[in-house]
Amino acid sequence: MSITVVGSIAFDAVQTPFGERERMLGGAASHFALAASMLDEVNLVGPVGDDFGEAEMAVLRMRGSNVDDVERVSGGKTFFWKGRYHDDMNTRDTLDTQLNVFEHFEPKLSQRSREADVLFLANIQPGLQLQVRDQCRAAKFVALDSMNLWIEIARSELEQIIGRVDCLILNDEELRQLTGAATTVAAAREVLKSGPPAPSIVVAKQGEYGAALITAEDFFALPAYPLEQVVDPTGAGDTFAGGFVGLIASQIGRALDGEVLRNAMAYGTALASYNVERFGTEALASDAVDGAAVRRRVEDLWRFGRFDRLDVELRA
Ligand code: AMP
């Protein structure tokens, strides 16, 4: 089985209380691919500029990811994002966003990318997400991420693409901004009944508090993996999405039931926890984070959350 992802491939400048990087490989699609490729084959789609080097390309190619549709635009500059984290590490300010090569990008997917079973529309202009969705008609499962910027400046296209996916993955604050609902659960319900057609699965990312999964029949939540030190949260959401969508892709063929979705939440959470322990893509691009390491944290998450109910006599 395979996954196609379109989204930003970027250079990021990041300041956190633990240090800073002036220019490191980033982008929603890059973080997603590094995580998803632990579970399935990945095709990456997106443009980069002349400034994108062979070393960065080698990271994108890790675990056999296919970069044939990573288009090098001659004379162009790679997408650039700059952000600064507050002391709580859960909130950040965007200091600069330069779309550069994404401004005039017209995705033309190779046959291999078009035929993937699973499509992830990582964060980028909703108009581009729509163009890619049109080309991947065979996909059995499509998930989408977005952000406040697109809710503010491209709402109509964003609503169109939301109607054409199975799963919406968004920060809880952005879910509320999108729907106007006061709570995350109410916002998710609004999305689930926004169609037809509408997504049947909503995942609300809650930063250091974890993530919640809401469908018409079910609710499930996991806390973030407990860490003593978070160095750089950049890309945590995309890494989570890579684990979540990657696990679903690895199970295509069996019913997408609560068990698969709960495992997807656990793999997303475990992978995201490794991502935030180092800057940018450093952790997921290192040998230290291998299958055994990920399985260990999934096992821990299962242990942390389970309990056997006591037969308690209540006084009311
Ligand atoms: P996350 O921390 O999961 O929200 O993702 C951070 C990544 O998103 C960074 O590596 C940025 O390069 C990328 N990013 C930031 N702003 C945008 C944007 N407006 N469109 C697409 N990607 C973005």
Residues whose N, C-alpha, C, O or C-beta is under 5 A from the ligand:
A	BS01	AMP	S8 A10 D12 G26 G27 A28 W81 N123 I124 L149 P233 T234 G235 A236 G237 D238
